[in-house]
Amino acid sequence: MDKRKFYVNVESREISELKAGNNDEFVIYGTPNDIIELRESLEDMEHADLGTFWRSHMPFKEYHRDEDNDAYDHCLLKTYKMIYELGDEQAKQHVEQMPFFDELNKID
């Protein structure tokens, strides 16, 4: 299957074939299946993020004992792992400089 060029912005959870505004945080090359998987990971991040919002209103629940935070962290690492695997050289270099880069190999 042919890979196509996509622009990705993790913060806005945007994947687009067209460069517009600030959606070009990362440039990746992927098949339709790759993009579906990345989109699912970004959507999982959004769902987990909503869970962390509700948890933040419960001061008695500690961050390090919170399943929603763990889920968000896992989705974030999975997303960056995919960006690293599909990304152009600049994307790879950017991800390599992130403090959690060594953790990406532990993500399934």
Backbone as JSON Lines, residues from 0, in Angstrom:
{"i":0,"aa":"M","n":[0.83,-1.17,0.0],"ca":[0.0,0.0,0.0],"c":[0.89,1.25,0.0]}
{"i":1,"aa":"D","n":[0.5,2.24,-0.75],"ca":[1.27,3.48,-0.83],"c":[1.07,4.32,0.43]}
{"i":2,"aa":"K","n":[2.18,4.9,0.87],"ca":[2.11,5.82,2.0],"c":[1.92,7.22,1.48]}
{"i":3,"aa":"R","n":[1.11,7.98,2.21],"ca":[0.85,9.37,1.85],"c":[1.34,10.28,2.97]}
{"i":4,"aa":"K","n":[1.55,11.52,2.63],"ca":[2.05,12.51,3.57],"c":[0.88,13.1,4.37]}
{"i":5,"aa":"F","n":[1.08,13.2,5.7],"ca":[0.09,13.79,6.59],"c":[0.77,14.74,7.55]}
{"i":6,"aa":"Y","n":[0.02,15.73,7.97],"ca":[0.47,16.68,8.99],"c":[-0.27,16.36,10.28]}
{"i":7,"aa":"V","n":[0.47,16.35,11.38],"ca":[-0.11,15.96,12.67],"c":[0.19,17.02,13.71]}
{"i":8,"aa":"N","n":[-0.83,17.35,14.49],"ca":[-0.66,18.2,15.66],"c":[-1.26,17.43,16.83]}
{"i":9,"aa":"V","n":[-0.42,17.04,17.78],"ca":[-0.86,16.21,18.9],"c":[-1.78,17.01,19.82]}
{"i":10,"aa":"E","n":[-1.41,18.25,20.09],"ca":[-2.2,19.07,21.03],"c":[-3.64,19.24,20.56]}
{"i":11,"aa":"S","n":[-3.82,19.55,19.28],"ca":[-5.18,19.72,18.76],"c":[-5.78,18.4,18.27]}
{"i":12,"aa":"R","n":[-4.96,17.34,18.3],"ca":[-5.37,16.0,17.87],"c":[-5.83,16.0,16.41]}
{"i":13,"aa":"E","n":[-5.06,16.7,15.6],"ca":[-5.4,16.86,14.19],"c":[-4.47,16.06,13.29]}
{"i":14,"aa":"I","n":[-5.05,15.4,12.31],"ca":[-4.32,14.71,11.25],"c":[-4.91,15.21,9.94]}
{"i":15,"aa":"S","n":[-4.06,15.71,9.05],"ca":[-4.58,16.27,7.8],"c":[-3.59,16.07,6.67]}
{"i":16,"aa":"E","n":[-4.12,15.91,5.48],"ca":[-3.26,15.85,4.3],"c":[-2.92,17.26,3.8]}
{"i":17,"aa":"L","n":[-3.63,18.24,4.31],"ca":[-3.4,19.62,3.89],"c":[-2.76,20.4,5.03]}
{"i":18,"aa":"K","n":[-1.71,21.13,4.7],"ca":[-1.04,21.97,5.69],"c":[-1.87,23.23,5.86]}
{"i":19,"aa":"A","n":[-2.28,23.48,7.09],"ca":[-3.09,24.67,7.36],"c":[-2.85,25.11,8.8]}
{"i":20,"aa":"G","n":[-2.62,26.39,8.97],"ca":[-2.4,26.9,10.33],"c":[-1.19,26.24,10.96]}
{"i":21,"aa":"N","n":[-1.39,25.73,12.17],"ca":[-0.28,25.1,12.89],"c":[-0.42,23.59,12.98]}
{"i":22,"aa":"N","n":[-1.03,22.98,11.98],"ca":[-1.24,21.54,12.03],"c":[0.0,20.74,11.64]}
{"i":23,"aa":"D","n":[1.11,21.41,11.4],"ca":[2.32,20.7,10.93],"c":[3.37,20.53,12.01]}
{"i":24,"aa":"E","n":[2.92,20.24,13.23],"ca":[3.87,19.96,14.3],"c":[4.78,18.79,13.9]}
{"i":25,"aa":"F","n":[4.18,17.78,13.25],"ca":[4.91,16.63,12.75],"c":[4.46,16.3,11.34]}
{"i":26,"aa":"V","n":[5.39,15.81,10.52],"ca":[5.08,15.3,9.19],"c":[5.31,13.8,9.25]}
{"i":27,"aa":"I","n":[4.28,13.05,8.84],"ca":[4.39,11.6,8.83],"c":[3.98,11.08,7.46]}
{"i":28,"aa":"Y","n":[4.35,9.83,7.21],"ca":[3.98,9.14,5.97],"c":[3.34,7.82,6.37]}
{"i":29,"aa":"G","n":[2.06,7.64,6.0],"ca":[1.39,6.44,6.42],"c":[0.35,5.95,5.44]}
{"i":30,"aa":"T","n":[0.01,4.7,5.6],"ca":[-1.06,4.07,4.83],"c":[-2.39,4.45,5.49]}
{"i":31,"aa":"P","n":[-3.5,4.21,4.81],"ca":[-4.8,4.47,5.45],"c":[-4.94,3.74,6.79]}
{"i":32,"aa":"N","n":[-4.45,2.52,6.87],"ca":[-4.54,1.77,8.13],"c":[-3.7,2.42,9.23]}
{"i":33,"aa":"D","n":[-2.52,2.93,8.88],"ca":[-1.68,3.63,9.85],"c":[-2.42,4.84,10.4]}
{"i":34,"aa":"I","n":[-3.07,5.59,9.53],"ca":[-3.76,6.8,9.93],"c":[-4.97,6.47,10.79]}
{"i":35,"aa":"I","n":[-5.67,5.39,10.47],"ca":[-6.79,4.96,11.31],"c":[-6.3,4.63,12.71]}
{"i":36,"aa":"E","n":[-5.2,3.92,12.8],"ca":[-4.65,3.55,14.11],"c":[-4.2,4.78,14.89]}
{"i":37,"aa":"L","n":[-3.57,5.72,14.22],"ca":[-3.14,6.96,14.88],"c":[-4.36,7.76,15.33]}
{"i":38,"aa":"R","n":[-5.38,7.84,14.49],"ca":[-6.62,8.56,14.86],"c":[-7.25,7.92,16.1]}
{"i":39,"aa":"E","n":[-7.27,6.6,16.16],"ca":[-7.84,5.9,17.32],"c":[-7.04,6.22,18.58]}
{"i":40,"aa":"S","n":[-5.73,6.28,18.45],"ca":[-4.89,6.62,19.6],"c":[-5.17,8.04,20.08]}
{"i":41,"aa":"L","n":[-5.32,8.97,19.15],"ca":[-5.63,10.36,19.53],"c":[-7.02,10.44,20.17]}
{"i":42,"aa":"E","n":[-7.98,9.67,19.67],"ca":[-9.32,9.66,20.27],"c":[-9.28,9.04,21.67]}
{"i":43,"aa":"D","n":[-8.48,8.0,21.85],"ca":[-8.32,7.4,23.17],"c":[-7.72,8.41,24.15]}
{"i":44,"aa":"M","n":[-6.77,9.22,23.66],"ca":[-6.2,10.29,24.49],"c":[-7.29,11.26,24.93]}
{"i":45,"aa":"E","n":[-8.15,11.61,24.01],"ca":[-9.22,12.56,24.32],"c":[-10.17,12.01,25.38]}
{"i":46,"aa":"H","n":[-10.52,10.73,25.27],"ca":[-11.41,10.11,26.25],"c":[-10.74,10.05,27.63]}
{"i":47,"aa":"A","n":[-9.47,9.68,27.65],"ca":[-8.74,9.61,28.91],"c":[-8.57,11.0,29.51]}
{"i":48,"aa":"D","n":[-8.37,11.99,28.64],"ca":[-8.22,13.37,29.11],"c":[-9.5,13.84,29.81]}
{"i":49,"aa":"L","n":[-10.64,13.47,29.28],"ca":[-11.91,13.83,29.91],"c":[-12.0,13.18,31.29]}
{"i":50,"aa":"G","n":[-11.55,11.94,31.4],"ca":[-11.55,11.26,32.7],"c":[-10.65,11.95,33.7]}
{"i":51,"aa":"T","n":[-9.52,12.46,33.24],"ca":[-8.62,13.17,34.16],"c":[-9.23,14.48,34.61]}
{"i":52,"aa":"F","n":[-10.04,15.1,33.75],"ca":[-10.73,16.33,34.13],"c":[-11.65,16.07,35.33]}
{"i":53,"aa":"W","n":[-12.43,14.99,35.24],"ca":[-13.34,14.69,36.35],"c":[-12.57,14.31,37.6]}
{"i":54,"aa":"R","n":[-11.46,13.61,37.45],"ca":[-10.66,13.24,38.61],"c":[-10.09,14.46,39.3]}
{"i":55,"aa":"S","n":[-9.78,15.49,38.53],"ca":[-9.18,16.69,39.12],"c":[-10.12,17.37,40.12]}
{"i":56,"aa":"H","n":[-11.38,17.03,40.07],"ca":[-12.34,17.6,41.0],"c":[-12.51,16.74,42.26]}
{"i":57,"aa":"M","n":[-11.68,15.71,42.37],"ca":[-11.69,14.86,43.55],"c":[-10.32,14.94,44.21]}
{"i":58,"aa":"P","n":[-10.11,15.89,45.08],"ca":[-8.77,16.12,45.64],"c":[-8.24,14.97,46.49]}
{"i":59,"aa":"F","n":[-9.11,14.07,46.89],"ca":[-8.65,12.96,47.72],"c":[-8.02,11.83,46.91]}
{"i":60,"aa":"K","n":[-8.15,11.87,45.58],"ca":[-7.59,10.81,44.75],"c":[-6.22,11.26,44.23]}
{"i":61,"aa":"E","n":[-5.2,10.5,44.56],"ca":[-3.83,10.86,44.21],"c":[-3.54,10.57,42.74]}
{"i":62,"aa":"Y","n":[-2.73,11.44,42.13],"ca":[-2.4,11.31,40.7],"c":[-1.8,9.95,40.38]}
{"i":63,"aa":"H","n":[-0.87,9.5,41.19],"ca":[-0.17,8.25,40.89],"c":[-1.01,7.0,41.15]}
{"i":64,"aa":"R","n":[-2.24,7.18,41.62],"ca":[-3.15,6.05,41.82],"c":[-4.43,6.25,41.0]}
{"i":65,"aa":"D","n":[-4.26,6.81,39.82],"ca":[-5.42,7.15,39.01],"c":[-5.36,6.46,37.66]}
{"i":66,"aa":"E","n":[-6.35,5.65,37.38],"ca":[-6.38,4.87,36.14],"c":[-6.51,5.78,34.91]}
{"i":67,"aa":"D","n":[-7.27,6.88,35.04],"ca":[-7.42,7.79,33.91],"c":[-6.09,8.43,33.52]}
{"i":68,"aa":"N","n":[-5.3,8.82,34.5],"ca":[-3.99,9.39,34.21],"c":[-3.09,8.35,33.56]}
{"i":69,"aa":"D","n":[-3.15,7.12,34.06],"ca":[-2.36,6.05,33.46],"c":[-2.78,5.82,32.01]}
{"i":70,"aa":"A","n":[-4.08,5.83,31.76],"ca":[-4.59,5.62,30.4],"c":[-4.13,6.76,29.49]}
{"i":71,"aa":"Y","n":[-4.21,8.0,29.98],"ca":[-3.78,9.14,29.17],"c":[-2.3,9.03,28.84]}
{"i":72,"aa":"D","n":[-1.49,8.73,29.85],"ca":[-0.05,8.6,29.63],"c":[0.25,7.5,28.61]}
{"i":73,"aa":"H","n":[-0.45,6.37,28.71],"ca":[-0.24,5.27,27.78],"c":[-0.59,5.7,26.34]}
{"i":74,"aa":"C","n":[-1.73,6.37,26.19],"ca":[-2.16,6.83,24.86],"c":[-1.18,7.86,24.3]}
{"i":75,"aa":"L","n":[-0.69,8.74,25.15],"ca":[0.27,9.75,24.71],"c":[1.55,9.08,24.21]}
{"i":76,"aa":"L","n":[2.06,8.12,24.97],"ca":[3.27,7.41,24.56],"c":[3.03,6.63,23.27]}
{"i":77,"aa":"K","n":[1.87,5.99,23.17],"ca":[1.55,5.23,21.95],"c":[1.5,6.15,20.74]}
{"i":78,"aa":"T","n":[0.91,7.32,20.91],"ca":[0.82,8.29,19.82],"c":[2.21,8.74,19.38]}
{"i":79,"aa":"Y","n":[3.06,9.08,20.33],"ca":[4.41,9.52,19.97],"c":[5.24,8.39,19.37]}
{"i":80,"aa":"K","n":[5.0,7.17,19.8],"ca":[5.7,6.04,19.2],"c":[5.32,5.9,17.73]}
{"i":81,"aa":"M","n":[4.03,6.06,17.44],"ca":[3.58,5.97,16.05],"c":[4.14,7.13,15.23]}
{"i":82,"aa":"I","n":[4.15,8.32,15.8],"ca":[4.71,9.47,15.09],"c":[6.19,9.22,14.8]}
{"i":83,"aa":"Y","n":[6.89,8.64,15.76],"ca":[8.31,8.34,15.55],"c":[8.49,7.33,14.43]}
{"i":84,"aa":"E","n":[7.67,6.29,14.43],"ca":[7.79,5.24,13.42],"c":[7.4,5.72,12.02]}
{"i":85,"aa":"L","n":[6.42,6.6,11.92],"ca":[5.91,7.06,10.63],"c":[6.51,8.4,10.19]}
{"i":86,"aa":"G","n":[7.16,9.07,11.1],"ca":[7.59,10.44,10.85],"c":[8.77,10.61,9.93]}
{"i":87,"aa":"D","n":[8.88,11.83,9.41],"ca":[10.05,12.18,8.62],"c":[11.23,12.35,9.58]}
{"i":88,"aa":"E","n":[12.39,12.68,9.05],"ca":[13.59,12.78,9.89],"c":[13.45,13.84,10.98]}
{"i":89,"aa":"Q","n":[12.82,14.95,10.66],"ca":[12.64,16.02,11.64],"c":[11.72,15.55,12.77]}
{"i":90,"aa":"A","n":[10.68,14.82,12.45],"ca":[9.76,14.29,13.47],"c":[10.5,13.32,14.38]}
{"i":91,"aa":"K","n":[11.3,12.44,13.78],"ca":[12.07,11.48,14.57],"c":[13.02,12.2,15.53]}
{"i":92,"aa":"Q","n":[13.72,13.19,15.04],"ca":[14.65,13.94,15.89],"c":[13.91,14.64,17.04]}
{"i":93,"aa":"H","n":[12.76,15.19,16.74],"ca":[11.96,15.88,17.77],"c":[11.55,14.9,18.87]}
{"i":94,"aa":"V","n":[11.04,13.74,18.48],"ca":[10.59,12.75,19.45],"c":[11.78,12.2,20.24]}
{"i":95,"aa":"E","n":[12.92,12.01,19.6],"ca":[14.11,11.51,20.29],"c":[14.56,12.45,21.42]}
{"i":96,"aa":"Q","n":[14.25,13.71,21.32],"ca":[14.65,14.69,22.32],"c":[13.68,14.77,23.5]}
{"i":97,"aa":"M","n":[12.57,14.1,23.42],"ca":[11.58,14.14,24.5],"c":[12.07,13.29,25.68]}
{"i":98,"aa":"P","n":[11.78,13.74,26.9],"ca":[12.31,13.04,28.08],"c":[11.81,11.61,28.24]}
{"i":99,"aa":"F","n":[10.71,11.27,27.62],"ca":[10.16,9.92,27.76],"c":[10.49,9.03,26.57]}
{"i":100,"aa":"F","n":[11.42,9.44,25.72],"ca":[11.73,8.68,24.5],"c":[12.08,7.22,24.8]}
{"i":101,"aa":"D","n":[12.86,6.98,25.83],"ca":[13.27,5.61,26.16],"c":[12.08,4.72,26.56]}
{"i":102,"aa":"E","n":[11.0,5.33,26.99],"ca":[9.8,4.57,27.38],"c":[9.01,4.06,26.18]}
{"i":103,"aa":"L","n":[9.24,4.63,25.0],"ca":[8.44,4.26,23.83],"c":[8.6,2.79,23.44]}
{"i":104,"aa":"N","n":[9.76,2.22,23.67],"ca":[9.99,0.82,23.32],"c":[9.18,-0.14,24.21]}
{"i":105,"aa":"K","n":[8.69,0.36,25.34],"ca":[7.92,-0.48,26.26],"c":[6.43,-0.49,25.91]}
{"i":106,"aa":"I","n":[6.02,0.35,24.97],"ca":[4.62,0.47,24.61],"c":[4.27,-0.55,23.54]}
{"i":107,"aa":"D","n":[3.13,-1.21,23.72],"ca":[2.68,-2.2,22.73],"c":[1.93,-1.56,21.61]}
